[in-house]
């Protein structure tokens, strides 16, 4: 299967970038009428070259300083850069800026092409080569081939093709197995087909009829058609220039800089933690400086907070948080460019460390350590850091959105971390994980809250589980809370009965006075029978404060000595048992139908007590309502 690689041009205006692409591919990349009329490249141009086992997609960028933002739109997906320098002018200002942009974007493969070689003599050509060697020294092009070419005569073109093929064969393949991401650099309409977006597929695979969405904005769509290298295809993979015919979205709804991704996988962000590096030619940046932020074809205004420095000096790097003025889709590892707010010139670039960063707070002392792991850690380290940073438990969707990994990658990495006892996967459906250290701290905190509740409420058997969760960790995922309770149950630290959580083997111990008053309360209700007294009446006849008396009353209800029929109406169990016997006798003598008046006379109660008692008997299955009467069951 042929390897797909993107080759991008870089260099000063009028150094022959477009003519070079045409000499290599037979296609002139300038497509706009204005470009053809003025003879300069204004926007991105594209062409393709098939070298059998390698298929090259060319992105030709404008060289004029006014169109650097257009150059940036095409530079993001480049695998190999052709640094183009004209033999009759050598290194020029935009040569330097374009080259710095390539370095900042993390491009690591390429070569230098000296164009217009037919316009100078051999001595001048050798001098330009020496200047190129000096210019690229210490960079990723240090020692890379320098090839002299003439687009007009064809000299050097075949040699250049051979070098491109050789470099392409050693170029690392993009992540074809990851989720698809296609930064949109063009959007237009084709008669009879509808809306089309184009870009370089930087990861994953797109297929016909796949459900997709465009970020930011989460506009849902479907792949109606795919084109690559001028041909219709059923499948496009990472490394290919790709045109996507999107369904149910009009051109005005799509902006350059959006990202085509699988539906429901990723999110946009307005807050990014990153490491940025300033060029030596830039001015120092202070905290809260504003800059132009470029990723792919997206441009935003960003305010910068320095995380590990007071000021960023030229040539230095620092960890920062960037707050963007509008959302953009990013992932850890994405490279970006920053340009000075005014005047607008390229001053540096960086790499995303946390694309869904929490708001920066000075008291977050672990942030720098976490970002250091995101920057240089192994996949195991990265996933652990992400999970450890979330005290409430992390689900699978959030983990995929933060890492960009496939679900299978997340599960497999988590399995290894779990076997190493670094994390706990507390649920598989849904998948929820939490760090072992956080889980242990949570278990201790829950146990402490149970003990505090018992100390404050000695007459209450235990605390309701929802109340306990609210006290211990109100935002905690339910699956994590349940797992923590199971840990404590397994260790025989707590016991759970229904919704009540208590210390294991705990018994309510009453003082002599409380035992006496408890018995007194029971007797008050027992003597009253079905003419149940109010709690105010009962509490008024005992020698104990109402708060403690109320807890003793609740204890009698939990022991089922008393039964609460309504919020205000409480009966002794013996009274309800007597009522049940009265109903059985009535049924034998008078039949099943029981009018309300007959019930009042039978029970010896007023209507105030009769209706709640009848409703209670309906709920417990003793009777069934039939019109205004009851049927004894």
C-alpha positions in Angstrom: 0.0 0.0 0.0 1.4 3.4 -1.0 2.5 5.8 1.7 0.8 9.2 1.8 3.0 12.2 2.7 2.4 16.0 2.6 5.1 18.2 1.2 4.9 21.9 1.9 6.8 24.8 0.4 8.3 27.7 2.4 10.2 30.7 1.3 10.2 34.4 0.3 7.8 35.8 -2.3 8.9 35.4 -6.0 11.4 32.7 -5.1 9.7 30.3 -7.4 7.7 28.0 -5.1 4.7 27.6 -7.3 6.8 27.1 -10.4 8.8 24.5 -8.6 5.6 22.6 -7.7 4.4 22.8 -11.3 7.8 21.4 -12.5 7.5 18.5 -10.1 3.8 17.6 -10.6 2.7 19.2 -13.9 0.1 21.2 -12.0 0.3 24.9 -11.3 -1.0 25.3 -7.7 -2.3 28.9 -8.2 -6.1 28.6 -8.6 -7.4 32.2 -8.0 -7.8 34.5 -11.0 -6.1 37.3 -9.0 -3.1 35.0 -8.4 -2.8 34.3 -12.1 -3.2 38.0 -13.0 -0.7 39.4 -10.4 1.7 36.5 -10.7 1.9 35.9 -6.9 0.5 33.3 -4.7 -2.2 34.7 -2.3 -3.8 31.6 -0.8 -2.9 27.9 -0.5 -2.4 25.9 -3.6 -2.4 22.1 -4.0 -0.9 19.5 -6.4 -0.1 15.8 -6.3 2.8 13.5 -7.4 2.5 9.8 -7.6 5.9 8.0 -7.1 4.4 4.5 -7.0 5.1 3.4 -3.5 4.9 7.1 -2.3 2.1 9.5 -3.0 3.0 13.1 -2.3 0.5 15.9 -1.7 1.9 19.3 -2.2 0.8 22.4 -0.3 2.1 25.6 -1.8 2.0 28.6 0.5 2.1 32.3 -0.3 5.5 34.0 0.3 4.3 37.6 0.8 4.4 38.9 4.3 0.8 40.1 4.0 -0.3 36.5 3.5 1.6 34.8 6.4 -1.8 33.9 8.0 -2.6 32.0 4.8 0.8 30.3 4.9 0.1 29.2 8.5 -3.2 27.7 7.4 -1.4 25.2 5.2 1.7 24.6 7.2 0.1 22.6 10.0 -0.2 19.3 8.2 3.2 19.3 6.5 5.4 16.2 6.9 8.3 17.4 4.6 9.2 21.0 4.0 10.8 22.3 0.8 12.7 25.4 1.9 12.8 27.4 -1.4 15.6 30.0 -1.8 16.1 31.8 -5.1 19.7 31.6 -6.4 19.6 35.3 -7.5 18.5 36.6 -4.1 19.5 34.0 -1.4 18.0 34.2 2.1 15.4 36.9 2.5 13.1 38.1 5.3 10.2 35.7 4.6 12.6 32.9 4.2 13.6 33.4 7.8 10.0 33.8 9.1 8.7 30.8 7.1 11.6 28.7 8.3 11.1 29.7 12.0 7.4 28.8 11.6 8.4 25.3 10.3 10.7 24.8 13.3 8.1 26.0 15.7 5.5 23.6 14.2 7.7 20.7 14.9 8.5 19.8 11.3 11.5 17.5 11.3 12.0 16.4 7.7 12.9 18.4 4.6 15.5 19.8 2.3 16.5 23.1 0.7 15.8 23.8 -2.9 17.8 26.6 -4.6 15.6 27.7 -7.5 16.3 29.8 -10.5 19.7 28.1 -10.8 19.9 29.0 -14.5 20.0 32.7 -13.6 23.4 32.6 -11.9 26.9 31.3 -12.6 28.4 28.3 -10.8 30.4 30.4 -8.4 27.3 32.4 -7.2 25.5 29.1 -6.9 28.2 27.7 -4.6 28.1 30.9 -2.5 24.4 30.6 -2.1 24.8 26.9 -1.0 27.3 28.1 1.7 24.9 30.7 2.9 22.1 28.0 3.1 24.4 25.8 5.1 25.1 28.6 7.5 21.4 29.6 7.7 20.2 26.0 8.5 23.1 25.1 10.9 21.7 23.7 14.2 18.2 23.2 12.7 16.4 20.1 11.5 17.8 20.9 8.0 21.4 20.9 9.2 23.0 18.4 6.9 19.9 17.9 4.8 20.3 17.9 1.0 20.6 21.2 -0.9 19.5 20.8 -4.5 19.8 23.4 -7.2 16.8 23.4 -9.6 15.6 25.3 -12.6 11.9 25.1 -13.2 12.4 26.6 -16.6 15.0 24.2 -17.9 14.1 21.2 -15.8 17.6 20.9 -14.3 17.7 19.2 -10.9 14.0 18.2 -11.0 14.5 14.5 -11.3 17.2 14.6 -8.5 14.7 16.4 -6.3 12.0 13.8 -7.0 14.4 11.1 -5.9 15.4 12.9 -2.7 11.7 13.5 -1.9 10.9 9.8 -2.4 13.9 8.8 -0.2 12.9 11.2 2.6 9.2 10.3 2.3 10.0 6.6 2.8 11.7 7.5 6.2 9.0 10.0 7.3 7.0 8.8 10.3 3.5 7.9 9.3 0.6 9.9 10.8 -1.7 8.2 13.3 -4.0 6.4 10.9 -5.4 4.3 13.7 -6.5 7.3 15.8 -9.7 9.3 15.5 -10.0 11.3 12.3 -9.1 15.0 12.4 -9.2 17.2 9.3 -8.5 20.9 9.8 -10.6 22.8 7.2 -8.6 25.2 5.0 -11.1 25.6 2.2 -14.9 25.5 1.9 -16.9 25.9 -1.3 -20.0 24.5 -3.2 -20.0 22.2 -6.2 -23.1 22.3 -8.4 -25.1 19.1 -7.9 -23.0 18.0 -4.9 -23.4 20.7 -2.3 -20.9 21.8 0.4 -17.3 20.6 0.2 -14.5 21.2 2.7 -10.8 20.4 2.1 -7.8 19.9 4.3 -5.0 17.6 5.2 -6.1 14.6 7.2 -3.7 14.8 10.1 -4.9 11.6 11.8 -7.4 8.7 11.5 -9.6 7.6 8.6 -12.7 9.1 7.0 -15.1 6.8 5.2 -18.3 7.3 3.1 -21.5 7.7 5.1 -19.5 8.2 8.3 -21.2 10.4 10.9 -19.1 13.5 11.5 -19.3 16.9 13.1 -17.5 20.2 12.7 -15.9 21.9 15.7 -16.3 24.4 17.1 -20.1 24.5 17.0 -20.7 20.7 17.0 -22.5 20.9 13.6 -23.5 17.3 12.9 -23.2 16.0 9.3 -22.4 12.9 7.2 -19.7 12.1 4.7 -21.5 12.2 1.3 -18.4 11.9 -0.8 -14.6 11.8 -0.6 -11.9 12.9 -3.0 -8.1 12.7 -2.7 -5.5 13.4 -5.4 -8.2 14.3 -7.9 -10.0 11.0 -7.6 -13.2 9.8 -5.8 -12.4 7.4 -3.0 -14.4 5.5 -0.5 -11.8 5.9 2.3 -9.2 8.6 3.1 -6.4 8.0 5.6 -4.0 10.2 7.6 -1.5 12.0 5.4 -3.8 12.6 2.5 -5.1 15.9 1.1 -8.8 15.2 1.3 -12.0 16.9 0.1 -15.1 16.0 2.0 -18.6 16.5 0.6 -20.6 17.1 3.8 -24.4 16.6 4.1 -27.0 19.0 5.5 -24.6 21.9 6.1 -24.5 25.1 4.0 -21.3 27.0 3.2 -22.1 30.0 5.5 -22.2 27.6 8.5 -18.6 26.5 8.0 -15.5 28.6 8.7 -11.9 28.1 7.7 -10.2 26.7 10.8 -13.0 24.4 11.8 -12.1 20.7 12.3 -13.9 17.7 10.9 -14.0 14.9 13.5 -16.1 11.8 14.3 -19.4 12.7 15.8 -19.6 12.8 19.6 -15.9 12.2 20.3 -14.2 15.6 20.9 -14.9 19.0 22.3 -13.8 22.5 21.6 -11.8 24.6 24.1 -11.2 28.2 25.1 -8.5 27.4 27.7 -5.2 25.7 26.9 -2.1 24.9 29.0 1.0 24.8 26.8 4.7 25.3 26.5 5.6 28.2 24.3 9.0 29.3 23.0 9.8 32.9 21.9 12.1 33.6 19.0 15.3 35.4 19.7 14.1 38.2 17.5 10.9 38.7 19.6 10.3 41.2 22.4 9.9 39.9 26.0 6.3 38.9 26.9 4.7 39.7 30.3 1.9 38.0 32.0 -1.6 38.8 30.6 0.0 39.7 27.2 -2.3 39.3 24.2 -1.2 37.5 21.2 -2.5 36.1 17.9 -2.9 32.3 18.2 -2.7 30.2 15.0 -3.5 26.5 14.8 -4.1 25.0 11.4 -6.3 27.5 9.6 -7.8 28.8 12.9 -6.8 32.2 14.2 -7.8 33.5 17.7 -6.8 36.2 20.1 -5.3 34.8 23.3 -4.5 36.2 26.7 -1.5 34.5 28.2 -0.9 33.7 31.9 2.7 32.6 32.7 2.7 29.5 35.0 6.3 29.2 35.9 7.8 32.7 35.2 7.1 36.4 35.7 8.3 37.3 32.2 9.2 35.4 29.1 12.5 36.6 27.5 13.4 36.2 23.8 14.7 32.8 23.0 13.3 31.2 26.2 10.4 28.9 26.8 7.8 28.7 29.6 4.6 27.0 30.5 1.5 29.1 30.0 -2.2 29.1 30.0 -3.8 30.7 27.0 -7.4 31.9 27.2 -8.8 32.2 23.7 -11.5 34.7 22.6 -13.4 31.9 20.8 -13.4 28.1 20.9 -11.2 25.9 18.8 -10.5 22.2 18.7 -7.1 21.1 20.0 -5.4 18.0 21.4 -2.3 17.4 23.5 0.7 17.5 21.2 -0.7 20.0 18.7 1.8 22.6 17.6 0.7 26.2 17.2 2.2 29.6 16.3 1.9 32.9 18.2 2.2 36.3 16.6 2.6 39.6 18.2 -0.7 41.5 18.9 0.6 44.6 17.2 2.4 45.0 14.9 1.5 41.5 13.7 4.7 39.5 13.3 5.6 35.9 14.2 7.2 35.8 17.7 7.1 32.2 18.7 5.2 29.0 18.9 4.4 26.1 21.2 2.9 22.7 21.8 -0.4 22.0 23.6 0.0 20.1 26.9 -3.6 20.2 28.2 -6.3 21.2 25.7 -9.1 21.1 28.2 -7.3 22.9 31.0 -9.0 24.0 34.2 -8.9 27.7 35.1 -5.5 28.8 36.3 -5.3 29.3 40.0 -2.1 30.1 41.9 -3.0 27.6 44.7 -3.0 24.7 42.2 0.5 23.6 43.2 0.3 20.3 41.3 -0.4 21.9 37.9 3.3 22.3 36.8 4.2 18.7 37.8 1.2 17.4 35.9 2.1 19.5 32.8 5.6 18.2 32.9 4.2 14.6 32.7 1.9 15.7 29.8 5.0 17.1 28.1 7.5 14.2 28.4 5.7 11.3 30.1 4.9 7.8 28.7 1.2 7.0 27.8 0.9 5.3 31.2 2.2 8.4 32.9 -0.1 10.7 31.0 -3.2 8.7 31.6 -2.4 8.4 35.3 -1.9 12.1 35.6 -5.2 12.8 33.9 -7.1 10.4 36.2 -5.2 11.6 39.3 -6.2 15.2 38.6 -9.9 14.4 38.8 -11.1 13.7 42.4 -14.6 12.7 41.4 -13.8 9.9 38.9 -13.2 10.1 35.2 -15.5 8.6 32.6 -14.4 7.1 29.2 -15.8 9.9 27.0 -14.0 12.6 29.0 -10.7 10.5 28.9 -11.0 10.1 25.1 -11.7 13.8 24.6 -8.6 14.7 26.7 -6.2 12.3 25.1 -7.4 11.8 21.6 -6.9 8.0 22.0 -9.2 5.3 21.0 -11.4 3.7 23.6 -9.4 0.5 23.3 -6.1 2.4 24.0 -7.7 4.0 27.1 -8.9 0.6 28.4 -5.6 -1.2 27.8 -3.5 1.5 29.4 -5.9 1.7 32.3 -5.6 -2.1 32.7 -1.9 -1.8 33.2 -2.2 1.0 35.7 -4.8 -1.0 37.5 -2.6 -4.0 37.7 0.1 -1.8 39.1 -2.4 -0.6 41.8 -2.1 3.0 40.6 -5.7 3.4 39.7 -9.1 1.8 40.3 -11.5 1.1 37.5 -14.7 1.1 39.7 -17.1 0.4 36.8 -16.9 -1.0 33.3 -20.4 0.0 32.1 -20.1 2.9 32.3 -16.3 2.9 32.5 -15.2 5.0 35.5 -11.7 5.3 36.9 -10.1 7.1 39.8 -6.6 7.1 41.2 -5.9 4.6 44.0 -4.5 7.4 46.2 -7.7 9.5 45.7 -9.9 6.4 46.4 -8.0 5.7 49.7 -8.4 9.3 50.8 -12.1 9.2 49.9 -12.6 6.0 51.9 -11.0 7.6 54.9 -13.1 10.7 54.5 -16.4 8.7 54.3 -15.5 6.8 57.4 -14.7 10.0 59.3 -18.1 11.5 58.3 -19.9 8.4 59.5 -18.1 8.6 62.9 -18.8 12.4 63.1 -22.5 11.7 62.4 -22.7 9.1 65.2 -21.0 11.4 67.6 -23.4 14.2 66.8 -26.5 11.9 66.6 -26.0 9.1 69.2 -29.8 8.2 69.1 -29.9 7.8 65.3 -28.8 4.4 63.9 -27.0 5.9 60.9 -26.8 8.5 58.1 -28.7 8.3 54.8 -26.3 7.4 52.0 -27.2 10.5 49.9 -26.6 12.8 52.9 -23.2 11.0 53.4 -22.3 11.5 49.8 -23.2 15.2 50.0 -21.1 15.7 53.1 -18.0 13.7 51.9 -17.8 14.6 48.2 -20.9 16.3 46.7 -19.7 16.1 43.1 -18.4 12.5 43.4 -19.7 10.1 40.7 -22.2 7.7 42.2 -20.2 4.7 40.9 -17.1 5.8 42.8 -19.2 6.5 46.0 -20.7 3.0 45.8 -17.2 1.4 45.3 -15.9 3.3 48.4 -18.8 2.0 50.5 -18.1 -1.5 49.3 -14.5 -1.1 50.4 -15.6 -0.1 53.9 -18.1 -2.9 54.0 -15.5 -5.5 52.9 -13.2 -4.2 55.7 -16.1 -4.4 58.2 -15.8 -0.7 59.0 -19.4 0.1 58.1 -22.7 -1.6 57.5 -25.4 -0.6 55.1 -29.1 -1.3 55.7 -31.3 0.0 52.9 -30.4 3.6 52.6 -28.8 3.9 56.0 -25.0 3.8 56.5 -23.6 3.1 60.0 -20.6 1.9 61.8 -20.4 -1.9 61.7 -22.0 -3.6 64.7 -23.1 -0.3 66.1 -26.0 -0.3 68.7 -27.8 2.7 69.9 -26.9 3.1 73.6 -29.3 5.1 75.7 -28.8 6.7 79.0 -31.0 5.8 81.9 -33.1 8.9 81.4 -33.4 8.3 77.7 -34.5 4.7 78.2 -37.1 5.8 80.7 -38.4 8.6 78.4 -38.5 6.3 75.4 -40.7 3.9 77.3 -42.9 6.8 78.4 -43.4 7.9 74.8 -44.3 4.4 73.7 -46.8 4.1 76.6 -48.4 7.5 75.7 -49.2 6.2 72.1 -50.2 2.7 73.3 -52.7 4.1 75.8 -54.2 6.4 73.1 -54.9 3.5 70.8 -56.5 4.8 67.6 -57.1 8.2 69.1 -53.5 9.0 68.4 -52.1 12.1 70.2 -50.0 14.7 68.6 -46.2 14.8 69.2 -46.6 18.2 70.9 -49.0 16.7 73.4 -46.7 13.7 74.1 -43.6 15.8 74.4 -45.4 18.1 76.8 -45.9 15.3 79.3 -42.3 14.1 79.4 -39.2 15.4 81.1 -36.8 15.8 78.2 -36.1 18.5 75.6 -38.0 18.2 72.4 -34.9 17.7 70.2 -33.8 14.6 72.0 -37.4 13.4 72.5 -37.9 13.7 68.7 -34.9 11.4 68.1 -36.3 8.9 70.6 -39.6 9.0 68.6 -37.7 8.3 65.4 -36.0 5.4 67.0 -39.3 3.9 68.0 -40.6 4.3 64.4 -37.4 2.6 63.0 -37.9 -0.2 65.5 -41.5 -0.5 64.2 -42.9 0.0 67.6 -44.7 3.1 66.3 -46.0 3.6 62.8 -46.1 7.0 61.0 -49.3 7.1 58.9 -48.9 10.8 57.9 -46.4 13.5 58.9 -48.5 14.4 61.9 -50.3 11.1 62.7 -48.5 8.3 64.5 -50.0 5.1 66.0 -48.8 2.4 68.2 -48.4 -1.0 66.4 -50.8 -2.6 68.9 -53.5 -0.1 67.9 -53.1 -1.0 64.2 -53.2 -4.7 65.0 -56.4 -4.1 66.9 -57.8 -2.3 63.9 -56.9 -5.2 61.7 -58.8 -7.6 64.0 -61.9 -5.3 64.0 -61.9 -5.3 60.2 -61.8 -9.1 60.0 -64.7 -9.3 62.4 -66.7 -6.7 60.5 -66.1 -8.5 57.2 -67.5 -11.8 58.6 -70.6 -10.1 59.9 -71.3 -7.4 57.3 -69.4 -8.4 54.2 -66.5 -6.7 52.4 -68.0 -3.3 51.6 -67.0 -0.7 54.3 -68.6 2.8 54.1 -66.7 5.7 55.8 -69.4 6.2 58.4 -69.3 2.5 59.3 -65.5 2.7 59.6 -65.6 5.7 61.9 -68.1 3.9 64.2 -66.1 0.7 64.1 -62.7 2.3 64.9 -64.2 5.0 67.3 -62.4 7.8 65.5 -63.3 11.1 64.0 -63.1 11.9 60.3 -59.8 13.6 61.0 -58.3 10.3 61.8 -60.6 8.1 59.7 -59.5 9.3 56.2 -55.7 9.0 56.9 -56.2 5.5 58.4 -58.3 4.4 55.4 -55.6 5.7 53.0 -52.9 3.9 55.1 -54.9 0.6 54.8 -55.2 1.1 51.1 -51.4 1.5 50.8 -50.7 -1.6 53.0 -53.2 -3.8 51.1 -55.8 -4.2 53.9 -58.5 -2.4 51.9 -59.2 -1.1 48.4 -61.1 2.0 47.6 -64.3 1.7 45.6 -66.0 5.0 45.1 -66.4 6.6 48.5 -66.4 3.3 50.3 -63.7 0.7 50.9 -63.6 -3.0 50.1 -62.0 -5.2 52.9 -59.5 -7.5 51.2 
